Amino acid sequence: MTKAKRQMMEDIKLIDLVIELLDARVPLSSRNPDIDEIAGSKARLILLNKTDLADKKETEQWFRYFEDKGLNVCMINSKNFGDMKQINAIVQKACAAKIERDRKRGIKNRPVRAMVVGIPNVGKSTFINTYAKKAVAKTGNKPGVTTGKQWIRLSSTLELLDTPGILWPKFEDQSVGLKLALIGSIKDEIMNIEELAMELIKVLEKRYPGLISSFYGLENIDYDKYPVKPEAAVLEAIGTVRGCVAKGGEIDFLKAANLLLENFRNGKLGQLSLESPEEYE
């Protein structure tokens, strides 16, 4: 990631606009603070992506949050081509000063050169493919699919530079790392999946009380069995009703944990957000 950051700082000299994709479920937690340093004074565009998975009311609040800070921002589902139609106009607005400078110099129709940035698994490649109407960038529902630099000419007015997703070296706030793990931006292979699922239970019980019990049809959760960690009782109950059973008839906590995380990440639990602007203000 240090190498990728160094390359991006070199490439920024060629760029007119930095398009930063954020996960609409965790907009601030998915915002790499290094991007501000890399972008410098370049024009900026924030895309709140994966709106189909996020709480609509929360996403609208985040839209206003970034807009109030003077940033160009729009809400998109990168899998939906219809959402791409609004971007051309916003790109032209964000780069109006650059376009006017070119016009005064007699330079006409030079395409805006944009760098697409974001953390792993935020949907950069899917966004580019949908925008271009064809598969021009590799996609995958796991971090680290994009490993190199590639230019994509979308039209006579816009060229995109795709970049690998990069995280920053250290999370000052542990809750940020947790949220990134929950949305799949940190590889599951290095996580304790059962603990991660139980953290998700704690977050959702606080933000959306009763949601998990309602979705899985949980009744008679035996909290007395886990007095120190009540979320373990919830995970056990999920495993019971969904048949996550190991040899010997015991509940397979890992299987139940993977099921819960998958249901959250693919939106089966509903459109949910893990943070609000008020929490930061």
N, C-alpha and C positions, 0 to 999 in steps of 0.2 A: 504493500500500500504506500510505503514511502516512495518507491520508484514511480508508482502511478501518479502520486501527488506532484512529484518533481516534473514529470512529463506534462501534466496539466498546466503547471506554472510556465512551462516553455510554450505550450500551445496557445495559451491565453493571448499571446501577442498577435495571433492571427484572427482573433475572435471579436465580433461586434456585440454579441448578446450571449448571456449565460442563462440557459433554461434549467431551472432546478426543480426536479420532481420530489415531492414529499408524499408520504403516506398519509392520507386524510384521517386515518384512525389515530395517528400520533404525529401531527405536523411538526411540533417543535422538537420532539425526541428524534425524529427522522431527519432533522436538519443538521448537516455536518457543519460545525462552526468554522472548519478550515476553508469552506467555500467562499466565505466573505473575504478572507485573505487572498485566495487565488483570484477571485473575480475583480478585486480592486474597484476601479471606477467604471467598469463595463456596465452596459445596460442589463437589467435583470428581469426575469419572468419566473414567477412561482406557479407551478402546476400542482394543485391538490389532487393527487391521483387516488384511484381505488375508492371513489365516492360511492360505488355500488356496495362496498363493504362497511362504510362508515355511517355513523348516526347523522342523518341529514341536518338536523338542527345544529348539532355541534359543528359540522362542516361549514354551514353558513356563518356561524360565529367566527370560525377561523378565517373565512374569506374576508370578513370585515376587519378582523385583527390585522391581517397583512396589508389590506387596502389602506387602513388608517395609518400605517407606517410608510405610506407612499410607494408601495411596491405594486408592480403589475402582477395580477394574480387571476387565475381562473380555476374552476373546478371541473375535473374530467374523470371519466372512466376510460383508461387507455385502450380497452378492448372495443370501445364503441366508436365507430367511425364518425357518427353524427356529432360527437363531442369535439372532433378535430376541426370542424368548420369555423369555430370561433377563434382559433389560434392565429390564423394568418393576420387578422385585423389587429390582434393584440401585439403580435410581433412587430407590425408596422408602427404601431403606437409607441412601443417600447424603444424602437430604433429611429424615431422621427428625427432626432437631432443629427444622427449619423447620416440618414438619407438626405437631409437638407444640406449638410456639409458636402456630400458627394455632388449634389445638384449644382451648388455654387462653384465647384471645381470643374464642372462640365462632365462629371462621371455619371452616366445614366445606366440604370438597370443592372448595377452590380448587385449580386445576391447578398442578402444578409447572411453572415457566417455565424452560426450559433453552436455553442458547446452544450451538450446535454449532460447534466451531472446529477448525482444522487447516490444514496447509500445502496448497498447490495439489496436486491430483491424488491426494489421500489417500483419497478415496472418500466424502466427506461427503454429496453429493447422492444417491449410490446408497444409502447407509445410510438416509437420510430416506425415499426412495421405497420401499425394502423394508419399513421399519418401518411406513410409512403404508399399505402394500399397494396403492399407486397412484402414478403418476408425478406428483408434486407439485413436484419440484425438477428443474431441468435437469441432465443428466448428460453426461459426455463423457470419453474417455480422453486428456485433455490438460489442462494447467493453465489456469486463468482462465475456466472455463465459468460459474461463479457470480460475477456482477459486482455484485449488489445485495442488499439485505436483504429477507428475507421470513419472516413468521410462518406456522407450520403447526400447526394444532390436530389432534393425533393422537387424542386421546380426552378424556374428561371429567377425566382426571387428569394429562395432560401436553400442554404446548405447546412447540414447538421454534422457535427463531430460527436460521435458516440464515444464514451469513455467508460472504463471499468468502474464499478461501484466501489467507493472507498469509505471506510469507517475511520474515525479519528483514533489516535493512539490510546487515549485514556478517558474513561467516563468519569467526570467530576461528580455526577449524580448517579448513584447506583440504580435508581428507578428508571433512568434513561436506558441503561443496558438491559434491564428487565423487559421494558416495552419493546425494544428492538428484537430481543429473543422471542417474545410472544408473537410478533408479526412475521418471524422467519428471516430476519436480516442477519442474524448470527446463526451459524451452522448448528443444527440440532445435534450433530455428532459430538460436539464439545460441551453439550449441556446435560444436566441431570433432568431428564424429561418429566419424571414424576414430580420433582420439586417445582419445575416450571409450570406444570399443569395446576398444581396446588396454588401457586402464586396467581395464576389466571383466575382461579375460583375466588380468591380473596378480592381481586380487583373487580370482577364482575358482580360479586355479592354486594360490594360497596356502591358501585355505579348503577347496577341494574338488579336490585333486590328481587329475588324470586324467579329470575329468568332461567337459571340452570335447572331448578326443580321443576319448573313448568315445561321446559323443553324436553327433558328426559323422563318426565312423569315420576319424579322421586317422591316416595312416601316413607314415613317412619325412618328417617336417617338416624343412625345410632351414634349420636354425638358423644354419649357417655363413654364409648369405646376409645375415643381419641380426645380426651379433655384438653390436652396441650395444643393439638393441631386439628381443629374441627373440620378444616378443608379436606383432611384425609378421609373423614367420614363421608363427605360428599363424593369424593373420587371413588370410594369403595361402593357407594350406592349406584353411581353411574355404571361401574363395572358389573354390578349385580343385574341391573335391568337390561343392560346391553349384552349380557352373556360373555363378558371378558373373564373367562375362567381358566386357570392354569391346572396343571396336573394335580390331582388330589382334591380338586374341588375348590381350591382357594382362589380368591379374586386376583386376577392378573392386573396389578396396578399400572404397569408399563403400558399394556394394551389400552386400558381405560384412559390413561393420560394422553396417549397418541390420538385416540378418538376425539377427546375433548379439544385438543389443540387443532386438529384437522377441521372439526366442526366450526371452531371460531375463525380460523384462517380462510376457509372457503365461504364464509357467510351463512352457513346453515343455522347458526344460533341467532341470526338476525343482523341488522346493520348496527354495529357497535363501535363506539370510540372509547379510547383509553385515557384521553386527556382533554381538558377544556381550557380556553383562554383565561378564564377566571382564576384557575389554579396557579397561573404564572403571574397574574397581575395582583 
